[in-house]
Amino acid sequence: MSLRRNPDFQQLDSLTREGDGSFRTRLKFQNLTSSRFLRLVVEQAADSAGREPRREVVPLLLLVYTALALRVADNELFVGEEKAF
């Protein structure tokens, strides 16, 4: 198994197989704000038993936590009134 090189990230460790069958590596991303569609491409070369080479594309979705603290001095509202902040 290998991870296809990509200018969006740098692979810090090689792929290692864990006890449960999954694979683990460490990646350092270059610039997450300018990358629009991050994805990892994992490739498995053809083997001596005649199996075809395989390629799996794993899309990475960005996770963003957005918070807002709005402190308004005048917070009274009456029936029929509307305020925009």
PyMOL Python script that loads the backbone (N, CA, C, O; Angstrom):
from pymol import cmd

cmd.read_pdbstr("""\
ATOM      1  N   MET A   1       0.845  -1.172   0.000  1.00  0.00           N
ATOM      2  CA  MET A   1       0.000   0.000   0.000  1.00  0.00           C
ATOM      3  C   MET A   1       0.888   1.232   0.000  1.00  0.00           C
ATOM      4  O   MET A   1       1.941   1.255   0.637  1.00  0.00           O
ATOM      5  N   SER A   2       0.457   2.241  -0.712  1.00  0.00           N
ATOM      6  CA  SER A   2       1.187   3.505  -0.732  1.00  0.00           C
ATOM      7  C   SER A   2       0.198   4.643  -0.875  1.00  0.00           C
ATOM      8  O   SER A   2      -0.929   4.458  -1.334  1.00  0.00           O
ATOM      9  N   LEU A   3       0.635   5.810  -0.477  1.00  0.00           N
ATOM     10  CA  LEU A   3      -0.172   7.012  -0.562  1.00  0.00           C
ATOM     11  C   LEU A   3       0.397   7.862  -1.685  1.00  0.00           C
ATOM     12  O   LEU A   3       1.580   8.200  -1.670  1.00  0.00           O
ATOM     13  N   ARG A   4      -0.444   8.213  -2.664  1.00  0.00           N
ATOM     14  CA  ARG A   4       0.023   8.999  -3.801  1.00  0.00           C
ATOM     15  C   ARG A   4       0.392  10.404  -3.335  1.00  0.00           C
ATOM     16  O   ARG A   4      -0.332  11.022  -2.555  1.00  0.00           O
ATOM     17  N   ARG A   5       1.528  10.901  -3.825  1.00  0.00           N
ATOM     18  CA  ARG A   5       1.990  12.236  -3.437  1.00  0.00           C
ATOM     19  C   ARG A   5       1.049  13.298  -3.950  1.00  0.00           C
ATOM     20  O   ARG A   5       0.434  13.167  -5.008  1.00  0.00           O
ATOM     21  N   ASN A   6       0.955  14.372  -3.152  1.00  0.00           N
ATOM     22  CA  ASN A   6       0.056  15.457  -3.463  1.00  0.00           C
ATOM     23  C   ASN A   6       0.689  16.743  -2.950  1.00  0.00           C
ATOM     24  O   ASN A   6       1.264  16.729  -1.862  1.00  0.00           O
ATOM     25  N   PRO A   7       0.613  17.855  -3.682  1.00  0.00           N
ATOM     26  CA  PRO A   7       1.225  19.096  -3.191  1.00  0.00           C
ATOM     27  C   PRO A   7       0.491  19.699  -1.991  1.00  0.00           C
ATOM     28  O   PRO A   7       1.009  20.622  -1.361  1.00  0.00           O
ATOM     29  N   ASP A   8      -0.698  19.200  -1.663  1.00  0.00           N
ATOM     30  CA  ASP A   8      -1.466  19.737  -0.542  1.00  0.00           C
ATOM     31  C   ASP A   8      -0.958  19.260   0.813  1.00  0.00           C
ATOM     32  O   ASP A   8      -1.242  19.890   1.832  1.00  0.00           O
ATOM     33  N   PHE A   9      -0.211  18.155   0.841  1.00  0.00           N
ATOM     34  CA  PHE A   9       0.269  17.644   2.118  1.00  0.00           C
ATOM     35  C   PHE A   9       1.631  16.989   1.950  1.00  0.00           C
ATOM     36  O   PHE A   9       2.070  16.686   0.840  1.00  0.00           O
ATOM     37  N   GLN A  10       2.287  16.779   3.092  1.00  0.00           N
ATOM     38  CA  GLN A  10       3.571  16.083   3.134  1.00  0.00           C
ATOM     39  C   GLN A  10       3.397  14.883   4.060  1.00  0.00           C
ATOM     40  O   GLN A  10       2.911  15.032   5.182  1.00  0.00           O
ATOM     41  N   GLN A  11       3.782  13.718   3.608  1.00  0.00           N
ATOM     42  CA  GLN A  11       3.670  12.508   4.419  1.00  0.00           C
ATOM     43  C   GLN A  11       4.886  12.421   5.337  1.00  0.00           C
ATOM     44  O   GLN A  11       6.020  12.358   4.862  1.00  0.00           O
ATOM     45  N   LEU A  12       4.653  12.418   6.658  1.00  0.00           N
ATOM     46  CA  LEU A  12       5.732  12.424   7.636  1.00  0.00           C
ATOM     47  C   LEU A  12       6.184  11.014   8.010  1.00  0.00           C
ATOM     48  O   LEU A  12       7.367  10.803   8.275  1.00  0.00           O
ATOM     49  N   ASP A  13       5.271  10.051   8.039  1.00  0.00           N
ATOM     50  CA  ASP A  13       5.587   8.657   8.376  1.00  0.00           C
ATOM     51  C   ASP A  13       5.107   7.748   7.256  1.00  0.00           C
ATOM     52  O   ASP A  13       4.214   8.108   6.489  1.00  0.00           O
ATOM     53  N   SER A  14       5.704   6.574   7.171  1.00  0.00           N
ATOM     54  CA  SER A  14       5.236   5.608   6.177  1.00  0.00           C
ATOM     55  C   SER A  14       3.940   4.971   6.665  1.00  0.00           C
ATOM     56  O   SER A  14       3.614   5.030   7.851  1.00  0.00           O
ATOM     57  N   LEU A  15       3.212   4.367   5.745  1.00  0.00           N
ATOM     58  CA  LEU A  15       1.985   3.663   6.110  1.00  0.00           C
ATOM     59  C   LEU A  15       2.346   2.412   6.899  1.00  0.00           C
ATOM     60  O   LEU A  15       3.160   1.603   6.454  1.00  0.00           O
ATOM     61  N   THR A  16       1.743   2.257   8.064  1.00  0.00           N
ATOM     62  CA  THR A  16       1.963   1.057   8.874  1.00  0.00           C
ATOM     63  C   THR A  16       0.617   0.406   9.148  1.00  0.00           C
ATOM     64  O   THR A  16      -0.394   1.083   9.337  1.00  0.00           O
ATOM     65  N   ARG A  17       0.627  -0.907   9.164  1.00  0.00           N
ATOM     66  CA  ARG A  17      -0.608  -1.654   9.394  1.00  0.00           C
ATOM     67  C   ARG A  17      -0.808  -1.854  10.883  1.00  0.00           C
ATOM     68  O   ARG A  17       0.103  -2.278  11.594  1.00  0.00           O
ATOM     69  N   GLU A  18      -2.012  -1.546  11.347  1.00  0.00           N
ATOM     70  CA  GLU A  18      -2.379  -1.704  12.750  1.00  0.00           C
ATOM     71  C   GLU A  18      -2.907  -3.122  12.989  1.00  0.00           C
ATOM     72  O   GLU A  18      -3.145  -3.873  12.043  1.00  0.00           O
ATOM     73  N   GLY A  19      -3.084  -3.470  14.243  1.00  0.00           N
ATOM     74  CA  GLY A  19      -3.561  -4.804  14.609  1.00  0.00           C
ATOM     75  C   GLY A  19      -4.963  -5.115  14.121  1.00  0.00           C
ATOM     76  O   GLY A  19      -5.285  -6.279  13.883  1.00  0.00           O
ATOM     77  N   ASP A  20      -5.808  -4.098  13.967  1.00  0.00           N
ATOM     78  CA  ASP A  20      -7.185  -4.319  13.521  1.00  0.00           C
ATOM     79  C   ASP A  20      -7.325  -4.321  12.002  1.00  0.00           C
ATOM     80  O   ASP A  20      -8.439  -4.419  11.487  1.00  0.00           O
ATOM     81  N   GLY A  21      -6.203  -4.214  11.272  1.00  0.00           N
ATOM     82  CA  GLY A  21      -6.235  -4.246   9.811  1.00  0.00           C
ATOM     83  C   GLY A  21      -6.240  -2.879   9.157  1.00  0.00           C
ATOM     84  O   GLY A  21      -6.118  -2.781   7.936  1.00  0.00           O
ATOM     85  N   SER A  22      -6.378  -1.826   9.938  1.00  0.00           N
ATOM     86  CA  SER A  22      -6.349  -0.476   9.368  1.00  0.00           C
ATOM     87  C   SER A  22      -4.905  -0.025   9.179  1.00  0.00           C
ATOM     88  O   SER A  22      -3.976  -0.662   9.675  1.00  0.00           O
ATOM     89  N   PHE A  23      -4.726   1.074   8.460  1.00  0.00           N
ATOM     90  CA  PHE A  23      -3.401   1.626   8.213  1.00  0.00           C
ATOM     91  C   PHE A  23      -3.306   2.999   8.851  1.00  0.00           C
ATOM     92  O   PHE A  23      -4.303   3.712   8.975  1.00  0.00           O
ATOM     93  N   ARG A  24      -2.090   3.364   9.255  1.00  0.00           N
ATOM     94  CA  ARG A  24      -1.873   4.635   9.932  1.00  0.00           C
ATOM     95  C   ARG A  24      -0.654   5.337   9.346  1.00  0.00           C
ATOM     96  O   ARG A  24       0.339   4.699   8.999  1.00  0.00           O
ATOM     97  N   THR A  25      -0.746   6.662   9.243  1.00  0.00           N
ATOM     98  CA  THR A  25       0.363   7.506   8.820  1.00  0.00           C
ATOM     99  C   THR A  25       0.164   8.891   9.410  1.00  0.00           C
ATOM    100  O   THR A  25      -0.910   9.194   9.930  1.00  0.00           O
ATOM    101  N   ARG A  26       1.169   9.722   9.336  1.00  0.00           N
ATOM    102  CA  ARG A  26       1.053  11.115   9.772  1.00  0.00           C
ATOM    103  C   ARG A  26       1.239  12.014   8.568  1.00  0.00           C
ATOM    104  O   ARG A  26       2.138  11.804   7.753  1.00  0.00           O
ATOM    105  N   LEU A  27       0.377  13.024   8.464  1.00  0.00           N
ATOM    106  CA  LEU A  27       0.422  13.964   7.354  1.00  0.00           C
ATOM    107  C   LEU A  27       0.541  15.378   7.889  1.00  0.00           C
ATOM    108  O   LEU A  27       0.003  15.699   8.948  1.00  0.00           O
ATOM    109  N   LYS A  28       1.254  16.228   7.145  1.00  0.00           N
ATOM    110  CA  LYS A  28       1.328  17.648   7.452  1.00  0.00           C
ATOM    111  C   LYS A  28       0.750  18.391   6.257  1.00  0.00           C
ATOM    112  O   LYS A  28       1.300  18.340   5.157  1.00  0.00           O
ATOM    113  N   PHE A  29      -0.364  19.084   6.480  1.00  0.00           N
ATOM    114  CA  PHE A  29      -1.030  19.794   5.399  1.00  0.00           C
ATOM    115  C   PHE A  29      -0.371  21.148   5.189  1.00  0.00           C
ATOM    116  O   PHE A  29       0.008  21.811   6.155  1.00  0.00           O
ATOM    117  N   GLN A  30      -0.233  21.564   3.932  1.00  0.00           N
ATOM    118  CA  GLN A  30       0.477  22.788   3.584  1.00  0.00           C
ATOM    119  C   GLN A  30      -0.365  24.028   3.866  1.00  0.00           C
ATOM    120  O   GLN A  30       0.055  24.889   4.639  1.00  0.00           O
ATOM    121  N   ASN A  31      -1.520  24.134   3.266  1.00  0.00           N
ATOM    122  CA  ASN A  31      -2.359  25.312   3.441  1.00  0.00           C
ATOM    123  C   ASN A  31      -3.811  24.879   3.311  1.00  0.00           C
ATOM    124  O   ASN A  31      -4.343  24.771   2.206  1.00  0.00           O
ATOM    125  N   LEU A  32      -4.441  24.632   4.447  1.00  0.00           N
ATOM    126  CA  LEU A  32      -5.804  24.111   4.429  1.00  0.00           C
ATOM    127  C   LEU A  32      -6.827  25.134   3.929  1.00  0.00           C
ATOM    128  O   LEU A  32      -7.865  24.753   3.388  1.00  0.00           O
ATOM    129  N   THR A  33      -6.546  26.412   4.104  1.00  0.00           N
ATOM    130  CA  THR A  33      -7.527  27.415   3.688  1.00  0.00           C
ATOM    131  C   THR A  33      -7.591  27.578   2.173  1.00  0.00           C
ATOM    132  O   THR A  33      -8.640  27.951   1.648  1.00  0.00           O
ATOM    133  N   SER A  34      -6.503  27.312   1.457  1.00  0.00           N
ATOM    134  CA  SER A  34      -6.527  27.479   0.002  1.00  0.00           C
ATOM    135  C   SER A  34      -6.869  26.180  -0.725  1.00  0.00           C
ATOM    136  O   SER A  34      -7.158  26.216  -1.921  1.00  0.00           O
ATOM    137  N   SER A  35      -6.845  25.048  -0.050  1.00  0.00           N
ATOM    138  CA  SER A  35      -7.176  23.769  -0.683  1.00  0.00           C
ATOM    139  C   SER A  35      -8.685  23.592  -0.677  1.00  0.00           C
ATOM    140  O   SER A  35      -9.306  23.610   0.386  1.00  0.00           O
ATOM    141  N   ARG A  36      -9.277  23.423  -1.842  1.00  0.00           N
ATOM    142  CA  ARG A  36     -10.736  23.326  -1.928  1.00  0.00           C
ATOM    143  C   ARG A  36     -11.228  21.897  -1.791  1.00  0.00           C
ATOM    144  O   ARG A  36     -12.216  21.661  -1.095  1.00  0.00           O
ATOM    145  N   PHE A  37     -10.576  20.939  -2.427  1.00  0.00           N
ATOM    146  CA  PHE A  37     -11.047  19.563  -2.412  1.00  0.00           C
ATOM    147  C   PHE A  37      -9.900  18.654  -1.992  1.00  0.00           C
ATOM    148  O   PHE A  37      -9.167  18.139  -2.836  1.00  0.00           O
ATOM    149  N   LEU A  38      -9.749  18.463  -0.702  1.00  0.00           N
ATOM    150  CA  LEU A  38      -8.699  17.586  -0.203  1.00  0.00           C
ATOM    151  C   LEU A  38      -9.124  16.131  -0.369  1.00  0.00           C
ATOM    152  O   LEU A  38     -10.266  15.763  -0.094  1.00  0.00           O
ATOM    153  N   ARG A  39      -8.191  15.328  -0.819  1.00  0.00           N
ATOM    154  CA  ARG A  39      -8.470  13.894  -0.940  1.00  0.00           C
ATOM    155  C   ARG A  39      -7.163  13.137  -0.877  1.00  0.00           C
ATOM    156  O   ARG A  39      -6.117  13.633  -1.296  1.00  0.00           O
ATOM    157  N   LEU A  40      -7.235  11.943  -0.354  1.00  0.00           N
ATOM    158  CA  LEU A  40      -6.096  11.038  -0.307  1.00  0.00           C
ATOM    159  C   LEU A  40      -6.325   9.946  -1.333  1.00  0.00           C
ATOM    160  O   LEU A  40      -7.440   9.445  -1.475  1.00  0.00           O
ATOM    161  N   VAL A  41      -5.279   9.576  -2.045  1.00  0.00           N
ATOM    162  CA  VAL A  41      -5.367   8.484  -3.016  1.00  0.00           C
ATOM    163  C   VAL A  41      -4.444   7.377  -2.522  1.00  0.00           C
ATOM    164  O   VAL A  41      -3.224   7.535  -2.485  1.00  0.00           O
ATOM    165  N   VAL A  42      -5.046   6.257  -2.145  1.00  0.00           N
ATOM    166  CA  VAL A  42      -4.305   5.102  -1.645  1.00  0.00           C
ATOM    167  C   VAL A  42      -4.221   4.085  -2.774  1.00  0.00           C
ATOM    168  O   VAL A  42      -5.233   3.723  -3.374  1.00  0.00           O
ATOM    169  N   GLU A  43      -2.993   3.626  -3.060  1.00  0.00           N
ATOM    170  CA  GLU A  43      -2.789   2.691  -4.167  1.00  0.00           C
ATOM    171  C   GLU A  43      -2.184   1.393  -3.660  1.00  0.00           C
ATOM    172  O   GLU A  43      -1.355   1.375  -2.750  1.00  0.00           O
ATOM    173  N   GLN A  44      -2.625   0.322  -4.276  1.00  0.00           N
ATOM    174  CA  GLN A  44      -2.059  -0.997  -4.011  1.00  0.00           C
ATOM    175  C   GLN A  44      -1.600  -1.555  -5.348  1.00  0.00           C
ATOM    176  O   GLN A  44      -2.395  -1.715  -6.274  1.00  0.00           O
ATOM    177  N   ALA A  45      -0.319  -1.848  -5.436  1.00  0.00           N
ATOM    178  CA  ALA A  45       0.244  -2.342  -6.700  1.00  0.00           C
ATOM    179  C   ALA A  45      -0.232  -3.762  -6.992  1.00  0.00           C
ATOM    180  O   ALA A  45      -0.708  -4.464  -6.099  1.00  0.00           O
ATOM    181  N   ALA A  46      -0.099  -4.176  -8.252  1.00  0.00           N
ATOM    182  CA  ALA A  46      -0.427  -5.556  -8.626  1.00  0.00           C
ATOM    183  C   ALA A  46       0.543  -6.499  -7.927  1.00  0.00           C
ATOM    184  O   ALA A  46       1.716  -6.174  -7.741  1.00  0.00           O
ATOM    185  N   ASP A  47       0.043  -7.668  -7.542  1.00  0.00           N
ATOM    186  CA  ASP A  47       0.923  -8.614  -6.842  1.00  0.00           C
ATOM    187  C   ASP A  47       1.263  -9.802  -7.733  1.00  0.00           C
ATOM    188  O   ASP A  47       0.790  -9.893  -8.866  1.00  0.00           O
ATOM    189  N   SER A  48       2.075 -10.699  -7.223  1.00  0.00           N
ATOM    190  CA  SER A  48       2.542 -11.849  -8.008  1.00  0.00           C
ATOM    191  C   SER A  48       1.445 -12.875  -8.243  1.00  0.00           C
ATOM    192  O   SER A  48       1.588 -13.745  -9.102  1.00  0.00           O
ATOM    193  N   ALA A  49       0.338 -12.787  -7.485  1.00  0.00           N
ATOM    194  CA  ALA A  49      -0.767 -13.732  -7.675  1.00  0.00           C
ATOM    195  C   ALA A  49      -1.668 -13.323  -8.832  1.00  0.00           C
ATOM    196  O   ALA A  49      -2.631 -14.027  -9.138  1.00  0.00           O
ATOM    197  N   GLY A  50      -1.378 -12.217  -9.469  1.00  0.00           N
ATOM    198  CA  GLY A  50      -2.143 -11.790 -10.634  1.00  0.00           C
ATOM    199  C   GLY A  50      -3.292 -10.853 -10.315  1.00  0.00           C
ATOM    200  O   GLY A  50      -4.115 -10.574 -11.188  1.00  0.00           O
ATOM    201  N   ARG A  51      -3.369 -10.363  -9.098  1.00  0.00           N
ATOM    202  CA  ARG A  51      -4.431  -9.412  -8.755  1.00  0.00           C
ATOM    203  C   ARG A  51      -4.146  -8.067  -9.405  1.00  0.00           C
ATOM    204  O   ARG A  51      -2.999  -7.633  -9.505  1.00  0.00           O
ATOM    205  N   GLU A  52      -5.214  -7.422  -9.842  1.00  0.00           N
ATOM    206  CA  GLU A  52      -5.111  -6.120 -10.492  1.00  0.00           C
ATOM    207  C   GLU A  52      -4.683  -5.052  -9.482  1.00  0.00           C
ATOM    208  O   GLU A  52      -4.985  -5.175  -8.295  1.00  0.00           O
ATOM    209  N   PRO A  53      -3.992  -4.015  -9.931  1.00  0.00           N
ATOM    210  CA  PRO A  53      -3.695  -2.895  -9.024  1.00  0.00           C
ATOM    211  C   PRO A  53      -4.987  -2.179  -8.644  1.00  0.00           C
ATOM    212  O   PRO A  53      -5.915  -2.080  -9.448  1.00  0.00           O
ATOM    213  N   ARG A  54      -5.035  -1.684  -7.413  1.00  0.00           N
ATOM    214  CA  ARG A  54      -6.239  -1.014  -6.929  1.00  0.00           C
ATOM    215  C   ARG A  54      -5.897   0.411  -6.500  1.00  0.00           C
ATOM    216  O   ARG A  54      -4.786   0.694  -6.052  1.00  0.00           O
ATOM    217  N   ARG A  55      -6.864   1.285  -6.648  1.00  0.00           N
ATOM    218  CA  ARG A  55      -6.710   2.669  -6.207  1.00  0.00           C
ATOM    219  C   ARG A  55      -8.013   3.084  -5.542  1.00  0.00           C
ATOM    220  O   ARG A  55      -9.095   2.868  -6.088  1.00  0.00           O
ATOM    221  N   GLU A  56      -7.905   3.678  -4.369  1.00  0.00           N
ATOM    222  CA  GLU A  56      -9.064   4.144  -3.608  1.00  0.00           C
ATOM    223  C   GLU A  56      -8.888   5.629  -3.306  1.00  0.00           C
ATOM    224  O   GLU A  56      -7.848   6.044  -2.795  1.00  0.00           O
ATOM    225  N   VAL A  57      -9.900   6.420  -3.621  1.00  0.00           N
ATOM    226  CA  VAL A  57      -9.876   7.859  -3.360  1.00  0.00           C
ATOM    227  C   VAL A  57     -10.685   8.117  -2.095  1.00  0.00           C
ATOM    228  O   VAL A  57     -11.851   7.735  -2.001  1.00  0.00           O
ATOM    229  N   VAL A  58     -10.053   8.769  -1.124  1.00  0.00           N
ATOM    230  CA  VAL A  58     -10.701   9.076   0.154  1.00  0.00           C
ATOM    231  C   VAL A  58     -10.832  10.593   0.264  1.00  0.00           C
ATOM    232  O   VAL A  58      -9.840  11.281   0.504  1.00  0.00           O
ATOM    233  N   PRO A  59     -12.047  11.122   0.092  1.00  0.00           N
ATOM    234  CA  PRO A  59     -12.212  12.575   0.223  1.00  0.00           C
ATOM    235  C   PRO A  59     -12.163  12.984   1.689  1.00  0.00           C
ATOM    236  O   PRO A  59     -12.698  12.291   2.554  1.00  0.00           O
ATOM    237  N   LEU A  60     -11.518  14.115   1.963  1.00  0.00           N
ATOM    238  CA  LEU A  60     -11.448  14.658   3.318  1.00  0.00           C
ATOM    239  C   LEU A  60     -12.336  15.890   3.381  1.00  0.00           C
ATOM    240  O   LEU A  60     -12.201  16.806   2.569  1.00  0.00           O
ATOM    241  N   LEU A  61     -13.228  15.908   4.335  1.00  0.00           N
ATOM    242  CA  LEU A  61     -14.118  17.045   4.501  1.00  0.00           C
ATOM    243  C   LEU A  61     -13.583  17.923   5.617  1.00  0.00           C
ATOM    244  O   LEU A  61     -13.169  17.425   6.664  1.00  0.00           O
ATOM    245  N   LEU A  62     -13.592  19.224   5.394  1.00  0.00           N
ATOM    246  CA  LEU A  62     -13.134  20.146   6.417  1.00  0.00           C
ATOM    247  C   LEU A  62     -14.190  20.273   7.503  1.00  0.00           C
ATOM    248  O   LEU A  62     -15.387  20.320   7.219  1.00  0.00           O
ATOM    249  N   LEU A  63     -13.742  20.325   8.726  1.00  0.00           N
ATOM    250  CA  LEU A  63     -14.633  20.472   9.865  1.00  0.00           C
ATOM    251  C   LEU A  63     -14.379  21.839  10.470  1.00  0.00           C
ATOM    252  O   LEU A  63     -13.252  22.161  10.846  1.00  0.00           O
ATOM    253  N   VAL A  64     -15.428  22.644  10.564  1.00  0.00           N
ATOM    254  CA  VAL A  64     -15.286  24.005  11.051  1.00  0.00           C
ATOM    255  C   VAL A  64     -16.265  24.217  12.194  1.00  0.00           C
ATOM    256  O   VAL A  64     -17.450  23.909  12.070  1.00  0.00           O
ATOM    257  N   TYR A  65     -15.771  24.741  13.299  1.00  0.00           N
ATOM    258  CA  TYR A  65     -16.632  25.128  14.417  1.00  0.00           C
ATOM    259  C   TYR A  65     -16.764  26.649  14.381  1.00  0.00           C
ATOM    260  O   TYR A  65     -15.770  27.369  14.470  1.00  0.00           O
ATOM    261  N   THR A  66     -17.984  27.124  14.252  1.00  0.00           N
ATOM    262  CA  THR A  66     -18.232  28.553  14.203  1.00  0.00           C
ATOM    263  C   THR A  66     -18.976  28.964  15.464  1.00  0.00           C
ATOM    264  O   THR A  66     -19.960  28.327  15.841  1.00  0.00           O
ATOM    265  N   ALA A  67     -18.514  30.019  16.117  1.00  0.00           N
ATOM    266  CA  ALA A  67     -19.158  30.517  17.332  1.00  0.00           C
ATOM    267  C   ALA A  67     -19.328  32.018  17.207  1.00  0.00           C
ATOM    268  O   ALA A  67     -18.529  32.701  16.567  1.00  0.00           O
ATOM    269  N   LEU A  68     -20.383  32.518  17.830  1.00  0.00           N
ATOM    270  CA  LEU A  68     -20.666  33.938  17.790  1.00  0.00           C
ATOM    271  C   LEU A  68     -21.159  34.372  19.157  1.00  0.00           C
ATOM    272  O   LEU A  68     -22.065  33.754  19.716  1.00  0.00           O
ATOM    273  N   ALA A  69     -20.577  35.423  19.696  1.00  0.00           N
ATOM    274  CA  ALA A  69     -21.036  36.028  20.938  1.00  0.00           C
ATOM    275  C   ALA A  69     -21.518  37.429  20.592  1.00  0.00           C
ATOM    276  O   ALA A  69     -20.726  38.281  20.192  1.00  0.00           O
ATOM    277  N   LEU A  70     -22.806  37.664  20.745  1.00  0.00           N
ATOM    278  CA  LEU A  70     -23.401  38.944  20.379  1.00  0.00           C
ATOM    279  C   LEU A  70     -23.862  39.628  21.654  1.00  0.00           C
ATOM    280  O   LEU A  70     -24.785  39.162  22.322  1.00  0.00           O
ATOM    281  N   ARG A  71     -23.214  40.735  21.988  1.00  0.00           N
ATOM    282  CA  ARG A  71     -23.570  41.501  23.180  1.00  0.00           C
ATOM    283  C   ARG A  71     -24.181  42.824  22.719  1.00  0.00           C
ATOM    284  O   ARG A  71     -23.487  43.692  22.190  1.00  0.00           O
ATOM    285  N   VAL A  72     -25.474  42.957  22.927  1.00  0.00           N
ATOM    286  CA  VAL A  72     -26.207  44.141  22.489  1.00  0.00           C
ATOM    287  C   VAL A  72     -26.716  44.876  23.728  1.00  0.00           C
ATOM    288  O   VAL A  72     -27.328  44.266  24.605  1.00  0.00           O
ATOM    289  N   ALA A  73     -26.467  46.170  23.799  1.00  0.00           N
ATOM    290  CA  ALA A  73     -26.902  46.949  24.958  1.00  0.00           C
ATOM    291  C   ALA A  73     -28.425  47.099  24.985  1.00  0.00           C
ATOM    292  O   ALA A  73     -29.042  46.989  26.045  1.00  0.00           O
ATOM    293  N   ASP A  74     -29.022  47.347  23.836  1.00  0.00           N
ATOM    294  CA  ASP A  74     -30.476  47.531  23.763  1.00  0.00           C
ATOM    295  C   ASP A  74     -31.094  46.246  23.224  1.00  0.00           C
ATOM    296  O   ASP A  74     -31.105  46.022  22.013  1.00  0.00           O
ATOM    297  N   ASN A  75     -31.608  45.405  24.115  1.00  0.00           N
ATOM    298  CA  ASN A  75     -32.151  44.115  23.672  1.00  0.00           C
ATOM    299  C   ASN A  75     -33.657  44.033  23.841  1.00  0.00           C
ATOM    300  O   ASN A  75     -34.204  42.930  23.878  1.00  0.00           O
ATOM    301  N   GLU A  76     -34.351  45.167  23.946  1.00  0.00           N
ATOM    302  CA  GLU A  76     -35.802  45.166  24.068  1.00  0.00           C
ATOM    303  C   GLU A  76     -36.436  45.088  22.681  1.00  0.00           C
ATOM    304  O   GLU A  76     -36.002  45.742  21.733  1.00  0.00           O
ATOM    305  N   LEU A  77     -37.472  44.268  22.602  1.00  0.00           N
ATOM    306  CA  LEU A  77     -38.233  44.156  21.365  1.00  0.00           C
ATOM    307  C   LEU A  77     -39.698  44.202  21.705  1.00  0.00           C
ATOM    308  O   LEU A  77     -40.130  43.611  22.694  1.00  0.00           O
ATOM    309  N   PHE A  78     -40.474  44.903  20.892  1.00  0.00           N
ATOM    310  CA  PHE A  78     -41.914  45.016  21.103  1.00  0.00           C
ATOM    311  C   PHE A  78     -42.631  44.291  19.967  1.00  0.00           C
ATOM    312  O   PHE A  78     -42.025  43.961  18.948  1.00  0.00           O
ATOM    313  N   VAL A  79     -43.929  44.046  20.155  1.00  0.00           N
ATOM    314  CA  VAL A  79     -44.724  43.339  19.169  1.00  0.00           C
ATOM    315  C   VAL A  79     -44.710  44.114  17.854  1.00  0.00           C
ATOM    316  O   VAL A  79     -44.984  45.314  17.825  1.00  0.00           O
ATOM    317  N   GLY A  80     -44.387  43.410  16.761  1.00  0.00           N
ATOM    318  CA  GLY A  80     -44.345  44.020  15.442  1.00  0.00           C
ATOM    319  C   GLY A  80     -43.028  44.688  15.113  1.00  0.00           C
ATOM    320  O   GLY A  80     -42.845  45.180  13.999  1.00  0.00           O
ATOM    321  N   GLU A  81     -42.117  44.715  16.056  1.00  0.00           N
ATOM    322  CA  GLU A  81     -40.833  45.361  15.838  1.00  0.00           C
ATOM    323  C   GLU A  81     -39.809  44.342  15.349  1.00  0.00           C
ATOM    324  O   GLU A  81     -39.874  43.162  15.694  1.00  0.00           O
ATOM    325  N   GLU A  82     -38.874  44.809  14.551  1.00  0.00           N
ATOM    326  CA  GLU A  82     -37.841  43.927  14.004  1.00  0.00           C
ATOM    327  C   GLU A  82     -36.490  44.616  14.128  1.00  0.00           C
ATOM    328  O   GLU A  82     -36.371  45.819  13.894  1.00  0.00           O
ATOM    329  N   LYS A  83     -35.473  43.843  14.499  1.00  0.00           N
ATOM    330  CA  LYS A  83     -34.122  44.380  14.591  1.00  0.00           C
ATOM    331  C   LYS A  83     -33.183  43.475  13.818  1.00  0.00           C
ATOM    332  O   LYS A  83     -33.332  42.253  13.816  1.00  0.00           O
ATOM    333  N   ALA A  84     -32.226  44.088  13.171  1.00  0.00           N
ATOM    334  CA  ALA A  84     -31.201  43.320  12.442  1.00  0.00           C
ATOM    335  C   ALA A  84     -29.841  43.697  13.006  1.00  0.00           C
ATOM    336  O   ALA A  84     -29.546  44.876  13.198  1.00  0.00           O
ATOM    337  N   PHE A  85     -29.037  42.718  13.263  1.00  0.00           N
ATOM    338  CA  PHE A  85     -27.683  42.934  13.781  1.00  0.00           C
ATOM    339  C   PHE A  85     -26.667  42.424  12.796  1.00  0.00           C
ATOM    340  O   PHE A  85     -25.465  42.513  13.046  1.00  0.00           O
TER     341      PHE A  85
END
""", "prot")
cmd.dss("prot")
cmd.show_as("cartoon", "prot")
cmd.util.cbc("prot")
cmd.orient("prot")
